[in-house]
Amino acid sequence: MPYTVEDGNRLNNFAVEPQVYTSEPPTQAQKVKYLVLAGLGLALIGGLLAVAVSVSAIS
């Protein structure tokens, strides 16, 4: 592990930095996958809200 010696002979450890890279834009297939997952997520939330409203209306 890399370290430096500061004033008074104190050691200071530094974390190893990861390699930096630029991300690539999503492909068309990934965009479609994101839209499908978003639709499924919205359907799940809508279904949960519908169940919550129907259960609270019964009481």
C-alpha positions as CSV (number, residue, x, y, z in Angstrom):
1,M,0.0,0.0,0.0
2,P,1.5,3.4,-0.9
3,Y,2.1,5.8,1.9
4,T,3.9,9.1,2.6
5,V,5.9,10.3,5.5
6,E,4.7,13.6,6.9
7,D,6.1,16.0,9.5
8,G,7.1,14.2,12.7
9,N,7.6,10.9,10.9
10,R,3.8,10.2,10.7
11,L,2.7,7.8,8.0
12,N,-0.2,8.6,5.9
13,N,-1.9,5.7,3.9
14,F,-3.8,6.4,0.7
15,A,-6.3,4.2,-1.1
16,V,-5.5,2.7,-4.5
17,E,-7.4,4.8,-7.0
18,P,-9.4,2.9,-9.7
19,Q,-8.7,3.5,-13.3
20,V,-10.9,6.2,-14.8
21,Y,-12.8,5.6,-18.0
22,T,-15.5,7.3,-20.0
23,S,-18.9,5.6,-20.3
24,E,-20.5,4.8,-23.6
25,P,-24.1,5.8,-24.4
26,P,-26.6,3.0,-24.2
27,T,-27.4,0.9,-27.3
28,Q,-30.9,0.7,-28.8
29,A,-31.4,-2.7,-27.2
30,Q,-30.5,-1.3,-23.8
31,K,-32.9,1.6,-24.2
32,V,-35.7,-0.8,-25.0
33,K,-34.8,-2.9,-22.0
34,Y,-34.9,0.2,-19.8
35,L,-38.3,1.2,-21.1
36,V,-39.7,-2.3,-20.5
37,L,-38.4,-2.3,-17.0
38,A,-39.8,1.1,-16.4
39,G,-43.2,-0.1,-17.6
40,L,-43.1,-3.1,-15.3
41,G,-42.1,-1.0,-12.4
42,L,-45.0,1.4,-13.0
43,A,-47.4,-1.5,-13.3
44,L,-46.2,-2.9,-10.0
45,I,-46.5,0.4,-8.2
46,G,-50.0,1.0,-9.8
47,G,-51.1,-2.5,-8.7
48,L,-49.8,-2.0,-5.1
49,L,-51.7,1.3,-4.9
50,A,-54.9,-0.3,-6.2
51,V,-54.6,-3.0,-3.6
52,A,-54.0,-0.5,-0.9
53,V,-57.0,1.6,-1.9
54,S,-59.3,-1.4,-2.2
55,V,-58.2,-2.7,1.2
56,S,-58.6,0.6,2.9
57,A,-62.1,1.1,1.3
58,I,-63.2,-2.3,2.8
59,S,-62.6,-1.4,6.4
